[in-house]
Amino acid sequence: MPKPVLLHLGDDVQWNRDLYNKLQERFNIMRSYSMNREDFKNALSHNRFGDFAAIYRPFWNTGGEMGAWDEEFISLLPRSCKIYASAGAGFDWVDTQRLARRGIIYCNSAPACTESVADTAIWLILNAFRNFTWSSSAARSLDPGKFREAHQDIAATTHNPNGFSLGIIGLGKIGYRIAQKAHVAFEMKIIYNDVNRLPESVEKGVSAQYYENLDDMLADSDCVLLATPFVGEKVMNAERFAKMKRGSRFVNIARGKLVDEVSLLAALKSGHLAFAGLDVHYDEPNVNPDLARLPQVELLSHTAGASLESHMGFEKIGLQNILSFFDTGKAITPVNLQWLSQPKL
Ligand SMILES: O=C(O)C(=O)CO
């Protein structure tokens, strides 16, 4: 029997060569390297990668040059394609529902970056209470006046996070790991909103209190953390920011498109919100310049999940998903099974 074909997007695997060798034994591997959208579309239209059964993308820095995986690409995929295993937690760039309708399982590799994203969230939450951003930029300014001002005035405006409530929108695996760290390290009170309530035994692990109504949770949170996937809508808009407690804080480690940045800016400028910590932005790689000017805002370059451990894990989980699917019929971290009627080889 001829080996099935696998389309490997982007660069070589760097860290998991043994597993990749297994893939090479099992599949005929076709490579796209770093094709732009037009070239990739042409290649698909002319069946240049053959009738591939699987797609593998090893890292978020590579293999995404063709842009969004929307109907334009998905309609061109061969009927033989059954699984797409990719690096990264977020999948806002790929229409996983449309893939499912074509019988293709999409797998992310979120478990690989859980620790790294959770650590970044903790850093942003701590900063939201203590405003190290102000202290750090005053020191870096090399201006003794700014240094003295920060040294003298910061204490009157910042707090230890201990005992304050952390309101988490989306208590999935990453949200839960953040809750564990915040609960243990800072004794924060964990409250959360999600489409589904977690089992009581899981809630107990972080003494979490469920809020069915998001607005009620916003009103009770000293710091709101956004940890939910982007599914096409802004979750935080002017009305929602208005529901937050006066003087509370906002942290986003999920996706920038979940937030109306104009309303966030207004809430910060008016003093309704005390601080915002943003790993992600509405129009990446462009950052909102008005937010960047505010001292009560910390901005990162979408690096919450960026650690070597995440990179190694992304590669590995992607490879394991494909091998497991072809060995057992089951992928490890599928995210679109709810729309897939019959996932089969
Ligand atoms: O993996 C992703 O999609 C992330 O954004 C992690 O920060």
The ligand as a Gaussian input file, in Angstrom:
#p B3LYP/6-31G(d) Opt

LIG

0 1
 O       -0.451000      29.937000      20.921000
 C       -1.090000      30.984000      20.785000
 O       -1.943000      31.112000      19.913000
 C       -0.834000      32.106000      21.679000
 O       -1.288000      33.187000      21.421000
 C       -0.039000      31.879000      22.906000
 O        0.258000      33.095000      23.547000

